[in-house]
Amino acid sequence: MKQQVWWLPAILLTTKLSAWIIGPVIIGLFVGKWLDNKYHSEPWLFLLSMGVAFIFSMFGLVKNALNEYKKIEVIDKELLKK
C-alpha cells in the first residue's frame, strides 16, 4: 500500500480555499470595470460586482470549511471505534 504524504491534504485545502478568495475577486474586478466602462457608471457597478464577488467567496469558503469539518468528524469517529 502506497502511503500518502502527510502534508498533501493541507496543501490541497489551502489551494481550494485560496481559489475561493482569488477567483471571484479577479472575475468581479474585470466584470465591474467592463460594466463601468460600458454604462459609464464609475465606480458603482464595480463596487456592486466586488460585493457580489465577496458574498460568493464567503459562501464557497464556508461550504468548503464545513465539508472539511465533516470529513474530520468521520475520521475521528472511525479512530474512536478502534
Secondary structure as UniProt FT lines:
FT   TURN            6..7
FT   HELIX           8..39
FT   TURN            42..43
FT   HELIX           44..81
//
